[in-house]
Amino acid sequence: MIVYSDRRRRVAPREFLERLIRSFGAPRHDTLALLVETGVLEAGVADALCPEEDHQGEGLAELRAAMLDLARALRGDADRLVSARKRLAGIAARLSPEPVEVSEPEGFAFYALYPETYAEAARRFLRAEQPERAMVVGLRSIGTTLSAVVAAELEAQGVEVTSFTVRPRGHPWDRKLRLSPELRAGLGQGGPVLIVDEGPGISGSSFASVAEAASEAGVPDDRIHLFPSWDSDGSGLRSERARAVWPRVKRWVVSFEETFLDTGRLAAAWGGGGLRDISGGLWREVVPSCRDVAVQPQHERRKYLLERGDGTPLLLKFVGLGDRGHRALARAEIQAADGFASPVAGLRDGFLAQEWVKGHPAGSALHARTAEDTGSNWSATMGRYLGHLATQTKGAARFDDILAMVRLNVGEGLGGEALGHVAWLERMRAAVEARPAVAVDGRMLPQEWLRSEAGERLKCDGLDHHDDHFWPGAQDIAWDLAGAMVEWGMEPEAREALLQHYESCSEIRPGARDDGAREVLHFYEATYLAYRLGYTTLAAETLGSGEDGCRMARDRDRYAGLLRAALERGA
């Protein structure tokens, strides 16, 4: 089923780099943001220049040198920031104008993966091994940045470092490395070989492919070192080759907990206090009225409740490193200023801090049955909120992508016979493509709306689901309208009230209200349900017979029934 969204994009490398150069010294673009963005470009350019096998031509060598400069600057060497800018300016003049495909490093964006943990792993390696020279190999994509951090740490301590990046190819569970003769020979020219990436993934074969290449070049096992984001003995990896490699070589891993929690760094950034982990569904212990809400723990961001000395708790949530974090901060501040979200305390180390507001979610077991928490009584708040979002346009809806998702999820979730009720969606193409995509909320479920003890009605978790690695991405605001109607179980009267409130607050162009959402609403109700059916199906399969697996199966069955009815009505 289709659940994840493809966030790859094509960029003109020269324009990308020129924009990056202009951002040197900008308040929002710190050294870490520059390093992450340059790593994105390095990976994209390397993939474009190395379609069959990896090599290190002049342009790639210069990009790698600029990355090492930025990584040294991240350690506090200001002169290397000047050097990086000069290198990048020279590279920009020679780059092809042809677009390259780039992708956002998910670890930095969603999974609280920090360069600092790799820098500390490199320091531990240095203390233990004390090498005079080393080869540092980064696995694209995120390994471009992580390997630069490791290489810079070694270089700063006087180690002679050679570094390049590679892209293992082939089936995800059986990746193979294709190197130019020069790179392959270089692996065996003495010194340890450090292999750097996030992961391992399900198979571990990407790490294994580089370790095998080093072995074939004559590097003994005791000089092959893995730098993953989490440790494993290798026994659970799908790749037989990875299971063989993993226990033979040394691994250097430093966790988020060691770096940010055990040291007190995360709490200290906000003035100190006690931290309570509420990630992975643990927030339900703090909001027990939501104990029956289904959660896929692996998909939740890191978040903590900070109990400060003055008695005002803060919610700390990871929203991404670099520019992504600043975008989330800006959206949170706007939502708070407009009265839709709790006040913002700031952004540090990729964590956004907002005041923890006491109250009751609209969909809690304690309050969902009261007259105050019906869809009708929340429709004015939701309509005003969605009118606010409708102005944040992000291009056009991708009709073919939507239809492909619906067809696959319907076929897998409802069976082949249900596909006969999908044809009517095609007739909506012109109406759908005529409307803009916007930065939707994507999470209109009742438990994401809070009624505070002071009577405020606030939206939770509304910052970046239009830009994460799941569906829907940027989408027609009708996606959120349909989502609210589905999740709140709205009857016709409540649906009409929501639409009227939205239309009265929307302004898609100066002086022009959005009166076209009605035309596509049924289309988006079906597509919303198809996505939610896919998501809950895969979550239920992954979580198995545990409590959350059973809750996801419960929700899956509900979405299946609603989707079948929506398709039949449309047909």
N, C-alpha and C positions, 0 to 999 in steps of 0.2 A: 504493500500500500504506500501511497505517497503521503508523507508526513513532513519530511525535511524539505526546505526550500533551497534552491540553488542560488547562492549569493555570489557566484563568480561574475565578473564584469570585465569588459574590454576597455582599456585606456590607451591613449596616445602617450608613449613613455616620455617623449620630450616635454610635452605639456605637463605631465604628471610631475616630472622632476623639476621643471621651472617653477611650478607652484610650490613645491616642497622647499626649494631654495629661497623663495620669497618669504617663507614662513619662519626662517631662522630668526630668532629673537622676538617673535610674536608672543604675546602674553600666554595664549592658550596652547602654543606649540612648544612644549618643553623638549629636552633632549631625548627623553624616552619616546615621546610621540614621533620625533624625527627618526629615531632608530627603527621603530616599528614600521613606519611608512616606507622608509628606504628599504627595509627588508622585504616588504610586499613587492616593491618594484624589482629588487634584485631577483626574487623568485620568478616573477613573471618574465623578465628579460632572459634569464637563464633557460627557462622552459622554451621560450621562442627560439633561442639560438642553439639549443641542444635537443632537437626533435627526436634524434635516433640514439645518440650516446652523449654522455656528459664530457665536456672538455673545459678548459680554462683559457679562452682567448683573451685578447688584450682588454676588450670592454668589460668582460666579467672580472678579470683581475683587478681593474680599477674600481669597479663597484664593491668588490670584496674589501679592498683597501679602505674605501670610504666607510664601509660598515664597521671595520675595526677602529677607525678614527672615532666614529660616533659612540661605539661601545667604550672606548677609553674616555671619551668626554663624559659618559654616564658615570664613570668612576670619579669625576671631578677634574679631569685634565682639560682646562678651557682651551689651551692651544690646539688640541686635537679637534675641537669644534670648528675652529677657523680652517684647519687643514681639510676637514670633511667638506666644508662649503666650497672650497677651491676645487677639490677633486670632482665634486658633483657638477659644478659649473662646467668643467672641462668635458665631463661625460655627456652632459646635456647637448653640447654643441655637436657631438658625433652620433647621437642616438638616432635610429631610424624613426621616421614619423609613423610607420605602420603600427596599428594597435596590437597590444599584447593582452593576454588574459591574466587577470590577477584575482586573488581571493583573500579574504580577510582571515588573519590567523585566529582560529576559534579559541585557542587557549587564552590568549590575551583578551579576547572579547567577552567570553562567556564563563570560562572555567577557572578564573583566578590563578592563572599560571604566570609566575613572575620571573623576570630575568634575574632578580636578586637571588633566587634559590639556586639558579645555575652558577652564578658567580661564587656562591658559598661552596657549592659542590666542587668547582674548579680549585678553590683554595684548599679544600680537604685533599683533593688529588695531589696538589703541589706539595703539601706537607708530607704526604705519604711516599710519593714517588720521586720527587726532586729531579725532574728531567732537565736536560740541557736544551733539548729541542723536542718538538712535537708536531704531529699532523692532526689538524682539527677538521673534521668532515661534518657539515651540516646537511640534514635531510630536508629538502624543500617540501612544504612551504615554510612553516614556522621555524624550522631548524636553521634557516638563514640568519635570523635574529639571535636565536639561542646560541648558535655556534660562534657568532661574533662576540657575544658576551663571554663565553668560555675562553676563546682565543685571546681576547683583550686582557683577561685576568692573568693568563699565563705570560703574555707579552710584557705586562707591567712588572712582572717579577723577574724579567731578564731571560725568559725562555725564548729560544728562536722558534717562531711559529710559522708553519705553512698551513693555509686554510683554503678550502673550496667547498662548494655545495653540490649535491647530487639529487636526482629524482629516480628512485627505484621504480621499475616498470613492470607491467604485467598484472595478473589477477591479484586482487587485494590480499588473498591468503597465500600467495606464492610470488612475491615480488622478486625481481632479478635486477642486478646492477649492470649497466653497460657503460664502461669507461673508455676514454681514449687511451691509446698505448702510453702516452706521457703520464696521465694521471695514475694509471694502474702501476706503472713502474715507480712512480713517486711514493706510493704507499709503503714500499719496502725499503726505503732509503735510510732507515735508522730512526730511532726514537719511537715513542708510543703513538698509537693511533686512537684518537678520541672521536667517538661517533655520537652526535648530538641531535636530539629531536624530542618532541613530546611523545607520550605513549609509554609502553607499547600499546598498539591497538589489539584487536581480537587475535590477529595472527602473529604479530611480532616479526613478520618476514622482511620488513624494510630494514630494521636494525640488522637482522641476520644477513641480509644480502651484502651489506658493507663489511661486516665482520668476516664473512666468507672471502670477499675480495682481498681483504688484508691478509688473511691466512694464505691465500693462493699466491700473494706477493712475497711470502716468506716471513710475515710478522708472527712471532709466537703468541700463544694465547695470553701470556702474562703481560704483553705490551698492547693488548686490545682492551679498550675501556669504553663502556657504554654510559651515556648521560641521558637517561630517560626522565620522565616527569613522575613516575611512580615505580616502586620496586616490585619485582616478582622473581620467583625461583625458576620461572619458565614452564613449569609443568602444566599450566592451564592454557598455554598459547596454542592456537589452532595449527600453526605451521610446525611440521616435524623438524624442519631445519632450524627454526627458532628455538625449539625445545632442546635441540642439541647444542646450540651456541650458548644459550643463556647461562647455564651453570659453569661454563668453562672460562668465562671472562669476568673481569671486575666491573662493578656497576657503582655509579656515584649519584646518589639521590639525596636531595634536601627537600623536605616537605614545606608546604605553606604553614602548617602548624608550628614547626620549629622556628621559622623565620618571623612570623607575625603574631603568633599567639603565645608561645612559650617565652618569648622575649618581652612580651607586653607592648610591642610596637603598635599594634592596631588600636588597642585601647588608649595608649598614650597620645596618639594622634588627635584624640578628641578630649583630652584633658584627664584621662584615666577613669577607672571605675571597673565594675565587674562585667564580664562578657558572658552572655548566654547564647549558645549556638541554637539557632532556630531554622537551620537549613534542612533540606530534605524532608519536609513535612513536620519537623519538630515544632513549627509555629503553632500547630494545632494544640500543643500542650499549654500554650499561653492563651489561646482562644479556644477553650474546650467546647464551646458551642458548635465549632466547626470540625469536631472530631470525626465526623462521618464523611468529610470531603475527600474525594479520591485524589491522590498525589502520586506522580512518578518521581521518586526522590532523586534519581539520576539527572533529571532535567531541571531541577531547581538551582538557582544561583546561591552562592554562599551568602548567608545573612546572619546577623548577630543583633541581639538586644543588649545595649550598653546601659547599665544602671549607673548614672553619674552621681557624684556626691551631693549635688543640689536637689536630687530627687526627680529630675526630669529625664526620663529614658529617651534614648535615641535608637532608631532602627538604622543599622548599617547594612547596606546591600551592595554587593559587587555589581558594578555596571560597566566595567571595561577600562582598560588602560588606554592612555593616549587620547586622541581626539574623540573616540567613542564615548569615553567617560564624560568629557566636556559637553557633548551633545545631550547626553542624558541629564546632566546638571541643568543645562539651559531649559530643557523641556519641563523638568521638575519645578524650576523656579517660576516659569510661566503658569503652570497649573496651580501652584500654590498662590500666586498673586491673584489669579482669577477665582480663587475659592474652591477649586476642585480637589486639592490635595493638601497634605499636612505641610507645615513650614519646613524649609530646607536649611540645614546647618552647614552644608558644604560638601566638598569632594576632596578626598585624600587617598592616595595609593589605590585608586580605582574603586573605592567604596564611597557611595553616596550616603549622606546622613540626613535623615528626616526625623522630626519629632514623632515619637510614638504616641498616638492619640488613643485614649481609652474610649471604648464604645462597643457596639455590637454589629457584626456583619449582617447585612440585610438577609442573607441566606442562612443564617445560623439556625440550629435546631430550636434555640430558645425563642427566637423572634420571628421566624419566617411565617408563622401562622397568624401573626397579628395583622390587623387592618392597616397599620401604618406601613408595613413592609410589603405591600402588594406592588405589582408592576405599575398600576395606575398611579399610586401615590409617589412613586419614584420617577414617573415619566417626565416631569418638568425638569428635574435635575439632569436626567440622562439626555433629554433633548437639548438642553443648553450646552452640556458637555460635548455632545456629538456635533453640534453646530460650531463649537470652538475648534474641534479637530478637522472639520471639513475644509477649513481654509489652508491646511498644511499639505498642499498638493505635491505629489511625487511622480509626475508623468502620467502615463495611461495604463489602464488595466490590461493584463496579458490574457486575452480571452482563450487562446489556444492552450496555454498552460493550465488555466482553470478547468477547461473541458477535459484535458488529459487526466488531471487529478480526479475529477468526478467519475469518469469512466472506469478508471482502474479501481478506485475505492468502492464504487458500486458493484462492479463485477466480483471483486474479492469478498466484499462484506455482505452483499445481498444475494449474490449468485447471478449467473448469466442471464436468467430470464428477466431480471430487473433492468437489464440494459435496454430492453425494449421501451422503457419509459423515460429514457434519457434524451431521445432525439429532439424533443421540444426545446432543449437548452440551446441548440444550434441556432434556432430562430431568433434568439435574443442577441446575437452577435453585434448587430449594428447599434442597438441601444446600449449595450455594455461598453463597447469600444468608444462610444461618443462621450463617456463620462470620465472624469479624472480619477486617478488613484491618489489616495491620501495616506498620511501617517496614522493609520487606524490604531485603536487601542488593542483590539484582538482578544481582550479578556473581559467580556461583559457579564460574567457569571455573578449571581447575587453575593457570593462570599467575597467578591472583590470590591464591594461597596460597603462603606462603613457609616453607621449612624452614631456619631460621637455622643458622649454624655452631655455635651453642651448643646446638642441638637443639630450640629452640622452634618451635612451629607457629603462624604468624601469618597473619591475614587482611589483605590490602591492598585499598585502594579500596572501602571498605565504608561510607562516610559518608552519602551523600545521593542515591543513585540512586533511592530511593523518592520523591524530591522534585525531580528534574530535569525537563527538558522532553522526555524520552523515556518510552516505556513501560518498566516496568509501573506506575509510581507506587506508592502504598500498595496492598498486595495481600495475599492470604492467604499465610501462611508456606509453604503447600504450593507456591507458585510457586518459592521457593528450594529446597525439597526436590526438586521435579521438575527444576529447573535443574541442581542438583548431579548428579543421576542421569544426566541427558542428557550434560552436559559431561564427566563422568568416565567415561562409557561403562560404567556399573555393571551388572554381571550381577545376577540375582535375589538371590543371597546377600549381595552388598554393599549392595543396596537395602534388604534387610531389616535389615541391621546398622545402616544409617543411621537408618532409621525407629525402631528400638528405642532407639538412643542418644538421638534427638530426644525421643521420648515420655518417656524416663526423666528428661530434663532440663527438659521444658516444664512451665509452670504458667500456663495462660491465665487462670485465676482462682485466688485463694488456696485451696490444697489440691486443685486440680483440674487434672490433667494433660490434655494435648491428645491424645485418642485418636481424633479425628475426621478427622485429616489424611489417613488412608488412604482414606477414602470419596471424597475429591475429588482424589486424587493423579493419577489418569489424566486427568481433566479438565484439570488444570493442566499436565500434561506436553504435551498437545496444544496448549494455548494458548501455553505458553512457546515451543514449536517454531514456531508460526505467527508469533509476533512475531520470533523470530530469523531466520526465513526472510525476512520483510519487511525487516528491518534489513540483512541481508547482501546481499539483492537490490539495494536502493537504493544501498548502499555500492559494490557491484561496478559498477553502472551509472555512478556518479559518478566513480569512480577509474579506470575504463577498463582499458587493457591494461598498466598499470604493475604492479609487484610486489604491492602491496597490493590492487589490483583483482583480480589473479589469485587471491590468497589468499582474498579475500572470495567470489569465485566458487566456489572449492573448498569453503568453509564452507557457502555457499548450497546447493550440491548435496547436501552431507551432511544438512543440516537438512530439505531437501525429502524425501529418502528416509525419514528418521526420522518426519517428520510424516505422510507417506502411510501408513506402517505403524501409527502410533499411532491415526489416524482409523479405519483398517480394523479394528483390534482393538476399538475402542470400538463401532463399528457392529455 
